Amino acid sequence: MQSSAQPNDQIYARQIAFCAAFILPMGKLLETPSLLANYARGDILLPAALQFLAQTLALIGILYAASLSELSLWQRIEKGLGKGVWAFYIFFAAYYLFAAILPLLDFEKFVYAAFFDTAPTTFSFGFFFLLLAYVCCKGIKSFGRCADLCLFLFLLPFLALLFMAFFETDLTRLLPFFGTPFYKLSQAVSKTAPHFADTLLLFPLIACLRFKKGDGIKITVGYGVGALLTLLFFAVFFGIFSSIAPREHYAFSKIAQYFSALNVVGRIDLIFIYLLSIVLLFYTCLPVLYSTELISNLLPLKGKALPASALSLGLFFFVLFMNKRYDDFYSIISGKCAPIFYFITYLLPLFCIFLSKKGGAYAQSTRT
């Protein structure tokens, strides 16, 4: 995120589009389906579609702001805020650190439930934080390469699991449409706000990009693909589990468990679950990576090893502390803190649009 670097040397629009299409959906395939089913029941698709629509509008606002100048958004932010840019960095470093906690807790609970046959030790999840520190040290450019890989790591196992689940799916369980009271639908929207803060997760990547013609379309289409795949997953999930859907946590690890062929060939679905877990790992690392980048911009350090290690160690102990207090933390982040996600999501595009546009209109060259 250094403004002195050439933004396009860090990440490409293609990689941001892949992140939107194949990494961000993983954040909604664990607890989000059961939460939506708990409040919206058969109308599980409606609150999710409203969330995606709202995020798409905010994303278009960010992309429009990025297209107004040949400078990257990070360069314009630093130029516009001047010496006050440190406050911007501190605020968003704190936000992304806060936003990382719920995915970390969900990932830990999923790993313990899916990969351990016996009770895990207290430090069984500790290896992940070493990997987290390593990913944060590598930076945005390396994460862009991970996004390229996720085209295959996500799409093939995701479609394979849906194929296995489809034979046991009864989509008539989604009927009748609009059968859920409005206040329940509004609860479904507010309670899942932390899971749908996609624009804020894409913002640092877009801000690194020196905008080219066609980049906005690539990224918007990528996000649309991710939204459609997620909605398809929600429909199949409720078509399988129906009334017991609110009790089915870690949805993508269970969606194919009733596939009849598994009785003959064994749990081949685990292969696809393991591959998707790699993508989930990338998703979980993403907000911590952003915090590391922002803190590195504030401190006079040559590398990112110190902030990455400090953040990973701090999160490790915090997750240990919050492990048995998950319900309390979730009630806070999805209750009193839910408006924060919406406020920042819609304020950020407005802020970016009114930044200094000096540097000219974006170049007309294209790039793949």
C-alpha positions as CSV (number, residue, x, y, z in Angstrom):
1,M,0.0,0.0,0.0
2,Q,3.0,2.3,-0.2
3,S,2.1,5.3,-2.3
4,S,5.6,5.5,-3.7
5,A,5.2,2.1,-5.4
6,Q,3.6,1.7,-8.7
7,P,0.1,0.4,-7.8
8,N,-0.2,-1.9,-10.7
9,D,3.0,-3.6,-9.7
10,Q,1.1,-4.8,-6.6
11,I,-2.2,-6.2,-7.8
12,Y,-4.3,-6.4,-11.0
13,A,-8.0,-5.9,-11.6
14,R,-8.3,-9.5,-12.6
15,Q,-7.0,-10.6,-9.2
16,I,-9.4,-8.3,-7.4
17,A,-12.3,-9.8,-9.5
18,F,-11.1,-13.3,-8.6
19,C,-11.0,-12.3,-4.9
20,A,-14.6,-11.0,-5.1
21,A,-15.8,-14.1,-7.0
22,F,-13.9,-16.9,-5.3
23,I,-12.5,-15.8,-1.9
24,L,-15.2,-13.5,-0.4
25,P,-18.0,-16.1,-0.7
26,M,-16.1,-18.4,1.7
27,G,-16.9,-16.0,4.5
28,K,-20.6,-16.7,4.0
29,L,-20.5,-20.5,3.7
30,L,-19.9,-21.3,7.4
31,E,-22.4,-19.7,9.8
32,T,-24.2,-17.3,7.5
33,P,-26.7,-19.9,6.0
34,S,-27.8,-21.1,9.4
35,L,-28.2,-17.5,10.7
36,L,-30.3,-16.5,7.7
37,A,-32.4,-19.6,8.0
38,N,-33.0,-18.9,11.7
39,Y,-34.5,-15.6,11.0
40,A,-35.8,-15.6,7.4
41,R,-36.7,-19.3,7.1
42,G,-37.8,-20.1,3.5
43,D,-37.1,-16.5,2.5
44,I,-33.4,-17.1,3.1
45,L,-32.5,-15.6,-0.3
46,L,-34.3,-12.3,0.2
47,P,-32.1,-10.7,3.0
48,A,-29.0,-12.1,1.3
49,A,-30.0,-10.6,-2.0
50,L,-30.7,-7.2,-0.3
51,Q,-27.2,-7.4,1.3
52,F,-25.5,-8.1,-2.0
53,L,-27.4,-5.3,-3.7
54,A,-26.4,-2.8,-1.1
55,Q,-22.8,-3.9,-1.2
56,T,-22.8,-3.7,-5.0
57,L,-24.0,-0.1,-4.9
58,A,-21.2,0.8,-2.5
59,L,-18.7,-1.1,-4.6
60,I,-19.7,0.8,-7.7
61,G,-19.2,4.0,-5.7
62,I,-15.7,3.0,-4.8
63,L,-14.9,2.0,-8.4
64,Y,-16.3,5.3,-9.7
65,A,-14.1,7.2,-7.3
66,A,-11.1,5.1,-8.4
67,S,-11.8,5.9,-12.1
68,L,-11.7,9.7,-11.5
69,S,-7.9,10.0,-11.6
70,E,-4.8,8.3,-12.9
71,L,-3.5,8.2,-9.3
72,S,-4.4,5.3,-7.1
73,L,-6.9,5.9,-4.3
74,W,-4.1,5.4,-1.7
75,Q,-2.0,8.1,-3.5
76,R,-5.0,10.5,-3.5
77,I,-5.8,9.8,0.1
78,E,-2.2,10.6,1.2
79,K,-2.2,13.7,-1.0
80,G,-5.6,14.8,0.2
81,L,-5.2,14.3,3.9
82,G,-1.5,15.3,4.1
83,K,-0.1,14.9,7.5
84,G,-3.5,13.8,8.8
85,V,-3.3,10.5,6.9
86,W,-2.0,8.8,10.0
87,A,-5.5,9.1,11.5
88,F,-7.0,7.4,8.5
89,Y,-4.5,4.6,8.7
90,I,-5.0,4.1,12.4
91,F,-8.8,4.0,12.1
92,F,-8.9,1.4,9.3
93,A,-6.1,-0.6,10.8
94,A,-8.2,-0.9,14.0
95,Y,-11.3,-1.6,11.9
96,Y,-9.8,-4.5,10.0
97,L,-8.3,-5.9,13.2
98,F,-11.8,-5.8,14.7
99,A,-13.3,-7.3,11.6
100,A,-10.8,-10.2,11.7
101,I,-12.0,-11.5,15.0
102,L,-15.3,-13.1,14.0
103,P,-13.8,-14.9,11.0
104,L,-11.0,-16.2,13.2
105,L,-13.4,-17.5,15.8
106,D,-15.6,-19.1,13.1
107,F,-12.6,-20.7,11.4
108,E,-11.2,-22.1,14.7
109,K,-14.6,-23.6,15.6
110,F,-14.9,-25.1,12.1
111,V,-11.4,-26.6,12.2
112,Y,-12.0,-28.2,15.5
113,A,-15.4,-29.6,14.4
114,A,-14.4,-30.8,10.9
115,F,-10.8,-32.0,11.3
116,F,-10.5,-33.4,14.8
117,D,-12.0,-36.7,15.8
118,T,-10.9,-36.2,19.5
119,A,-10.9,-33.2,21.7
120,P,-8.2,-30.8,20.5
121,T,-5.7,-29.3,22.8
122,T,-5.8,-25.6,23.8
123,F,-3.0,-24.8,21.3
124,S,-4.1,-27.0,18.4
125,F,-5.0,-23.9,16.4
126,G,-1.7,-22.2,17.2
127,F,-0.1,-23.2,13.9
128,F,-2.6,-21.1,12.0
129,F,-1.2,-18.0,13.6
130,L,2.3,-18.8,12.4
131,L,0.9,-19.1,8.9
132,L,-1.1,-15.9,9.4
133,A,2.1,-14.0,10.3
134,Y,3.8,-15.4,7.2
135,V,0.9,-14.4,4.8
136,C,0.9,-10.8,6.3
137,C,4.6,-10.5,5.8
138,K,4.3,-11.4,2.1
139,G,1.9,-8.5,1.4
140,I,-0.7,-7.5,-1.2
141,K,1.2,-8.7,-4.2
142,S,1.4,-12.2,-3.0
143,F,-2.2,-12.2,-2.0
144,G,-3.1,-11.3,-5.6
145,R,-1.3,-14.5,-6.7
146,C,-3.4,-16.5,-4.2
147,A,-6.5,-15.0,-5.7
148,D,-5.4,-16.4,-9.1
149,L,-5.1,-19.8,-7.6
150,C,-8.5,-19.6,-6.0
151,L,-10.1,-19.8,-9.5
152,F,-9.4,-23.5,-9.3
153,L,-9.2,-24.0,-5.5
154,F,-12.7,-22.6,-5.0
155,L,-14.7,-23.2,-8.2
156,L,-14.1,-26.9,-8.9
157,P,-14.7,-28.2,-5.3
158,F,-17.6,-25.8,-4.8
159,L,-19.4,-27.0,-7.9
160,A,-18.6,-30.6,-7.0
161,L,-20.2,-30.2,-3.6
162,L,-23.3,-28.5,-5.1
163,F,-23.5,-31.3,-7.7
164,M,-23.5,-34.0,-4.9
165,A,-26.0,-32.0,-2.8
166,F,-28.4,-31.2,-5.7
167,F,-29.8,-34.8,-5.8
168,E,-31.1,-34.4,-2.3
169,T,-32.4,-30.9,-2.7
170,D,-36.1,-29.9,-2.7
171,L,-36.3,-26.3,-3.9
172,T,-40.0,-26.2,-3.2
173,R,-39.1,-25.8,0.5
174,L,-38.2,-22.2,-0.4
175,L,-41.9,-21.5,-1.2
176,P,-44.0,-19.5,-0.6
177,F,-41.9,-16.4,-1.3
178,F,-42.4,-13.5,1.1
179,G,-43.9,-15.7,3.8
180,T,-41.6,-14.3,6.5
181,P,-42.7,-11.3,8.6
182,F,-40.8,-8.1,7.8
183,Y,-39.3,-7.7,11.2
184,K,-37.7,-11.2,10.9
185,L,-36.2,-10.3,7.5
186,S,-34.8,-7.1,9.0
187,Q,-33.3,-9.1,11.8
188,A,-31.7,-11.4,9.3
189,V,-30.1,-8.4,7.6
190,S,-28.8,-6.9,10.8
191,K,-27.6,-10.1,12.3
192,T,-25.5,-11.0,9.2
193,A,-24.1,-7.5,8.6
194,P,-20.5,-8.5,9.6
195,H,-20.6,-11.4,7.1
196,F,-21.6,-9.1,4.2
197,A,-19.1,-6.2,4.6
198,D,-17.6,-7.1,1.2
199,T,-16.9,-3.6,-0.1
200,L,-14.7,-2.8,2.9
201,L,-12.7,-6.0,2.2
202,L,-12.2,-5.1,-1.4
203,F,-11.4,-1.4,-0.8
204,P,-7.7,-1.7,0.1
205,L,-7.1,-3.9,-3.0
206,I,-9.0,-1.4,-5.3
207,A,-7.1,1.5,-3.6
208,C,-3.8,-0.1,-4.7
209,L,-4.9,-0.2,-8.3
210,R,-4.1,2.5,-10.8
211,F,-7.4,2.4,-12.6
212,K,-7.6,1.3,-16.3
213,K,-10.5,1.3,-18.7
214,G,-12.6,-1.9,-18.1
215,D,-11.3,-2.5,-14.6
216,G,-14.5,-1.5,-13.0
217,I,-16.5,-3.9,-15.1
218,K,-14.1,-6.8,-14.3
219,I,-14.4,-6.2,-10.6
220,T,-18.2,-5.7,-10.6
221,V,-18.8,-8.8,-12.7
222,G,-16.5,-10.7,-10.3
223,Y,-18.5,-9.6,-7.3
224,G,-21.7,-10.5,-9.2
225,V,-20.5,-14.0,-9.9
226,G,-19.6,-14.5,-6.2
227,A,-23.0,-13.2,-5.1
228,L,-24.8,-15.6,-7.5
229,L,-22.7,-18.6,-6.4
230,T,-23.5,-17.7,-2.8
231,L,-27.2,-17.4,-3.4
232,L,-27.2,-20.7,-5.2
233,F,-25.5,-22.3,-2.2
234,F,-28.1,-20.8,0.2
235,A,-30.9,-22.2,-2.0
236,V,-29.5,-25.7,-2.1
237,F,-28.7,-25.5,1.7
238,F,-32.2,-24.7,2.7
239,G,-33.6,-27.1,0.1
240,I,-31.7,-29.9,1.9
241,F,-32.1,-29.0,5.6
242,S,-35.3,-26.9,5.6
243,S,-36.6,-26.7,9.2
244,I,-33.4,-28.0,10.7
245,A,-31.2,-25.5,8.7
246,P,-30.8,-23.1,11.7
247,R,-29.0,-25.9,13.6
248,E,-26.7,-26.9,10.7
249,H,-23.4,-24.9,11.3
250,Y,-20.3,-25.0,9.0
251,A,-22.7,-25.4,6.0
252,F,-20.2,-26.2,3.2
253,S,-18.8,-29.2,5.2
254,K,-22.3,-30.7,5.5
255,I,-24.1,-29.9,2.4
256,A,-23.1,-33.0,0.5
257,Q,-23.3,-35.5,3.4
258,Y,-26.6,-37.1,2.1
259,F,-25.2,-37.9,-1.3
260,S,-26.1,-41.6,-1.8
261,A,-22.9,-42.5,-3.6
262,L,-20.9,-41.7,-0.4
263,N,-22.1,-45.0,1.0
264,V,-20.3,-46.8,-1.8
265,V,-17.1,-44.7,-2.5
266,G,-16.6,-43.2,1.0
267,R,-16.3,-39.6,2.0
268,I,-14.9,-38.2,-1.2
269,D,-16.6,-34.9,-0.3
270,L,-13.9,-34.4,2.2
271,I,-11.4,-33.8,-0.6
272,F,-13.5,-30.8,-1.8
273,I,-14.0,-29.6,1.8
274,Y,-10.2,-29.6,2.4
275,L,-9.7,-27.6,-0.8
276,L,-12.3,-25.0,0.1
277,S,-10.7,-24.8,3.6
278,I,-7.6,-23.4,1.9
279,V,-9.6,-20.7,0.4
280,L,-11.3,-20.0,3.7
281,L,-7.8,-19.6,5.2
282,F,-7.0,-16.9,2.7
283,Y,-10.3,-15.2,3.5
284,T,-9.5,-15.3,7.2
285,C,-6.1,-13.8,6.7
286,L,-7.3,-10.9,4.5
287,P,-8.3,-8.3,7.2
288,V,-5.2,-9.0,9.3
289,L,-3.1,-8.5,6.1
290,Y,-4.7,-5.1,5.7
291,S,-4.0,-4.1,9.3
292,T,-0.4,-5.1,8.9
293,E,0.0,-3.1,5.7
294,L,-1.5,0.0,7.3
295,I,0.5,-0.2,10.5
296,S,3.7,-0.8,8.4
297,N,2.9,2.5,6.6
298,L,2.8,4.3,10.0
299,L,6.0,2.9,11.5
300,P,9.5,3.5,10.3
301,L,10.2,-0.2,9.7
302,K,12.0,-1.8,6.8
303,G,9.9,-4.9,6.8
304,K,6.5,-6.2,7.9
305,A,7.8,-9.0,10.2
306,L,7.4,-7.1,13.4
307,P,3.8,-5.8,13.0
308,A,2.7,-9.1,11.4
309,S,4.2,-11.1,14.3
310,A,2.8,-8.8,16.9
311,L,-0.7,-8.8,15.5
312,S,-0.7,-12.6,15.0
313,L,0.5,-13.2,18.6
314,G,-2.1,-10.7,20.0
315,L,-4.9,-12.3,18.0
316,F,-3.8,-15.8,19.1
317,F,-4.2,-14.9,22.8
318,F,-7.4,-13.0,22.1
319,V,-9.0,-16.0,20.3
320,L,-8.0,-18.2,23.3
321,F,-9.7,-15.8,25.6
322,M,-12.8,-15.4,23.5
323,N,-13.1,-19.1,22.7
324,K,-15.7,-19.8,25.4
325,R,-17.3,-16.4,25.0
326,Y,-18.2,-16.6,21.3
327,D,-22.0,-16.0,21.8
328,D,-21.3,-12.9,23.8
329,F,-18.9,-11.5,21.2
330,Y,-21.3,-12.3,18.4
331,S,-24.2,-10.6,20.1
332,I,-22.1,-7.5,20.4
333,I,-20.8,-7.4,16.8
334,S,-24.1,-8.3,15.2
335,G,-26.2,-6.1,17.6
336,K,-24.7,-2.8,18.8
337,C,-21.9,-2.8,16.2
338,A,-23.9,-3.8,13.2
339,P,-24.6,-0.1,12.1
340,I,-20.8,0.5,12.1
341,F,-20.4,-1.8,9.1
342,Y,-23.1,0.0,7.1
343,F,-22.0,3.5,8.1
344,I,-18.4,2.9,7.0
345,T,-19.5,1.0,3.9
346,Y,-21.5,4.0,2.6
347,L,-19.4,6.8,3.9
348,L,-16.2,5.5,2.3
349,P,-17.4,5.9,-1.4
350,L,-18.5,9.4,-0.7
351,F,-15.2,10.2,0.9
352,C,-13.2,8.8,-2.0
353,I,-15.3,10.6,-4.6
354,F,-14.5,14.0,-3.1
355,L,-10.8,13.4,-2.9
356,S,-8.5,15.5,-5.0
357,K,-8.6,14.3,-8.7
358,K,-5.3,15.9,-9.7
359,G,-3.4,13.6,-12.0
360,G,-5.8,13.6,-14.9
361,A,-8.4,11.2,-16.1
362,Y,-7.5,7.5,-16.2
363,A,-5.5,6.2,-19.1
364,Q,-7.3,4.6,-21.9
365,S,-5.0,1.6,-22.2
366,T,-6.4,-1.8,-21.4
367,R,-4.8,-4.6,-19.5
368,T,-5.7,-8.3,-18.7
